[in-house]
């Protein structure tokens, strides 16, 4: 019976030892946020604590995306046992829409846990629905007009105020179908004799600066070569 008790005590000590050297312990390694339409960025703070009996130094914080900024609160990098801290993140919304997930990798000098991956998930409200978002012609194809349906799905009415094509060879026109709610955009190439790629900037009077411009795409492409039949 004594050896069983010793074994249990010994196992408990091992468990306590593992916790004592656990390094940084985060309350959550994944955070979700919903962005406001008027916002240009959204923040998410990851709280942590040094759970072991040794100090921990953060040697790097990497995001691998210019849209996500991350740092510790106060730029503090060395933390003592039991000390708490925060990794602050700011997601720059840019032209993103829908659900987006980005990672932050925290590197420490703790050999038992050298890297910790944190995930920021952001739901970005959609203001416009475009069908299709790009149109294309083959080189040599008849330069017929192609249409895009531009629908406002926001609670507020928004008007299309202008179109700007990046190519002089592409003529862009807009027709109001339902005031402030639905528009028809027509693109017509002057010629399809040569390949062409371009962007159409749709300008609106949206009350949110980030949504006052919407980019759509067009191109004139070379048709894919048909594989020769096998003999």
C-alpha positions in Angstrom: 0.0 0.0 0.0 2.9 2.4 0.9 4.5 1.9 -2.6 1.2 2.8 -4.2 0.9 6.0 -2.2 4.6 6.9 -3.0 3.8 6.3 -6.7 0.7 8.6 -6.6 2.7 11.3 -4.8 5.5 11.0 -7.3 3.0 11.2 -10.2 1.4 14.3 -8.7 4.8 15.9 -8.3 5.5 15.3 -12.0 2.2 16.8 -13.0 2.9 19.9 -10.8 6.3 20.1 -12.4 4.8 20.2 -15.9 2.5 23.0 -14.9 5.3 24.9 -13.2 7.2 25.0 -16.5 4.1 25.7 -18.7 5.4 29.1 -19.8 2.8 31.4 -21.3 -0.8 30.3 -20.8 -3.5 32.2 -22.9 -7.1 32.6 -21.7 -8.1 32.0 -25.4 -6.0 31.3 -28.5 -8.9 32.2 -30.8 -11.0 35.4 -30.8 -13.9 36.4 -33.0 -15.0 39.9 -33.7 -17.7 41.5 -35.9 -16.6 44.8 -37.5 -18.8 47.9 -37.7 -19.5 49.1 -41.3 -18.0 52.5 -40.4 -14.9 51.1 -38.9 -11.5 50.9 -40.7 -10.0 48.4 -38.2 -11.1 46.2 -35.3 -9.1 45.1 -32.2 -8.8 41.8 -30.4 -6.7 41.4 -27.2 -5.2 38.0 -26.2 -4.7 37.8 -22.4 -2.0 35.5 -21.0 -0.2 34.6 -17.8 3.2 33.1 -17.0 2.1 29.8 -15.4 5.5 28.4 -14.7 8.2 29.1 -12.1 10.6 30.7 -14.6 10.5 34.0 -16.4 9.5 34.0 -20.1 10.8 36.2 -22.8 8.9 36.8 -26.0 11.4 36.9 -28.9 9.1 37.6 -31.8 5.5 38.3 -32.7 4.7 37.6 -36.4 1.5 38.0 -38.4 2.6 37.3 -42.0 -0.1 39.8 -43.3 0.2 43.5 -43.5 -3.5 43.7 -42.6 -2.9 42.5 -39.1 -0.8 44.3 -36.5 0.3 42.7 -33.2 2.4 43.6 -30.2 2.4 43.2 -26.5 0.7 45.9 -24.3 3.4 48.5 -23.6 5.8 46.6 -25.8 6.8 44.6 -22.8 8.7 41.4 -23.8 9.9 39.8 -20.5 7.5 38.4 -17.9 8.1 37.0 -14.5 6.4 33.9 -13.0 2.7 34.7 -12.3 2.8 37.9 -14.3 0.0 38.7 -16.7 0.2 40.4 -20.1 -1.7 41.1 -23.3 -1.0 40.6 -27.0 -2.8 43.4 -28.7 -4.0 43.0 -32.3 -5.5 45.4 -34.8 -7.1 44.0 -38.0 -7.0 46.6 -40.8 -10.3 46.0 -42.7 -9.2 47.5 -46.1 -11.3 46.0 -48.8 -12.1 42.7 -47.0 -15.6 41.4 -46.8 -17.3 38.4 -45.2 -15.4 36.2 -42.8 -11.7 36.5 -42.6 -9.2 34.6 -40.3 -5.6 35.6 -39.7 -2.9 34.2 -37.4 -0.4 35.6 -35.0 2.6 33.5 -34.1 4.2 34.3 -30.7 7.7 33.0 -30.3 9.2 32.6 -26.8 12.5 31.4 -25.2 10.6 28.6 -23.4 11.9 25.3 -25.0 8.8 23.5 -24.0 6.6 25.9 -25.8 8.6 27.9 -28.3 5.7 29.0 -30.5 2.0 29.8 -29.8 -0.4 30.4 -32.6 -3.3 32.9 -32.0 -6.2 33.3 -34.4 -8.3 36.4 -35.1 -11.6 35.8 -36.9 -13.4 38.9 -38.2 -16.8 39.0 -39.7 -17.0 42.1 -42.0 -20.4 43.2 -43.1 -21.2 43.1 -46.8 -22.5 46.3 -48.4 -22.6 45.4 -52.1 -23.5 42.2 -54.0 -22.1 42.1 -57.5 -22.9 39.4 -60.1 -20.6 38.6 -61.7 -17.6 40.4 -60.1 -15.5 40.1 -63.3 -16.2 39.7 -67.0 -14.0 38.4 -69.8 -13.7 38.1 -73.6 -11.5 36.0 -75.7 -9.0 37.6 -78.1 -10.8 38.0 -81.4 -14.3 37.5 -79.9 -17.0 39.9 -81.1 -16.8 42.9 -78.7 -20.3 42.7 -77.4 -21.4 44.4 -74.2 -21.4 42.4 -70.9 -23.4 43.3 -67.9 -22.9 43.2 -64.1 -25.7 43.5 -61.5 -24.7 45.8 -58.7 -27.0 45.5 -55.7 -26.9 47.4 -52.4 -27.6 45.1 -49.4 -27.0 47.7 -46.7 -29.9 49.1 -44.7 -29.3 52.5 -46.2 -29.9 53.4 -49.8 -26.6 54.1 -51.7 -26.2 55.6 -55.2 -23.6 54.7 -57.8 -22.1 58.2 -58.6 -19.5 57.3 -61.2 -17.4 54.6 -63.0 -13.7 54.9 -63.8 -12.1 52.3 -66.1 -8.3 51.8 -65.9 -8.3 51.1 -69.7 -9.3 53.6 -72.4 -10.3 50.6 -74.6 -13.1 49.6 -72.2 -16.3 51.7 -72.2 -18.3 51.6 -68.9 -21.9 52.7 -68.4 -24.3 52.5 -65.5 -28.1 52.3 -65.4 -30.2 52.8 -62.3 -32.7 50.0 -61.9 -34.0 50.8 -58.5 -33.0 54.1 -56.9 -30.4 53.5 -54.2 -30.8 49.7 -54.3 -29.9 48.2 -57.7 -27.8 49.2 -60.7 -26.8 47.6 -64.0 -23.2 48.1 -65.1 -22.4 47.6 -68.8 -18.8 47.0 -70.1 -18.1 47.1 -73.8 -14.6 46.7 -75.3 -13.8 48.9 -78.3 -11.7 46.1 -79.6 -10.7 42.5 -78.6 -7.8 42.3 -81.0 -5.2 42.3 -78.2 -5.1 40.9 -74.6 -6.1 43.3 -71.9 -6.5 43.3 -68.1 -8.2 46.1 -66.2 -10.0 47.4 -63.2 -13.3 49.2 -63.0 -13.7 51.5 -60.0 -17.3 52.0 -59.0 -17.8 55.2 -57.0 -20.7 55.6 -54.6 -22.1 58.0 -52.0 -21.9 55.4 -49.2 -21.8 57.0 -45.7 -18.9 54.7 -44.9 -15.6 55.9 -46.4 -14.3 52.4 -46.8 -17.2 51.5 -49.0 -17.2 54.6 -51.2 -15.3 52.7 -53.9 -15.7 49.1 -55.1 -13.3 47.5 -57.6 -14.5 45.1 -60.3 -12.4 43.4 -62.9 -12.3 42.7 -66.7 -10.0 41.2 -69.2 -9.5 40.1 -72.8 -7.7 36.8 -72.7 -6.1 34.4 -75.2 -8.3 31.3 -75.5 -6.8 28.1 -74.1 -5.1 25.9 -76.8 -7.0 22.7 -77.5 -4.8 19.7 -76.8 -3.8 17.8 -80.0 -5.6 14.4 -80.3 -3.4 11.4 -79.4 -2.4 9.3 -82.4 
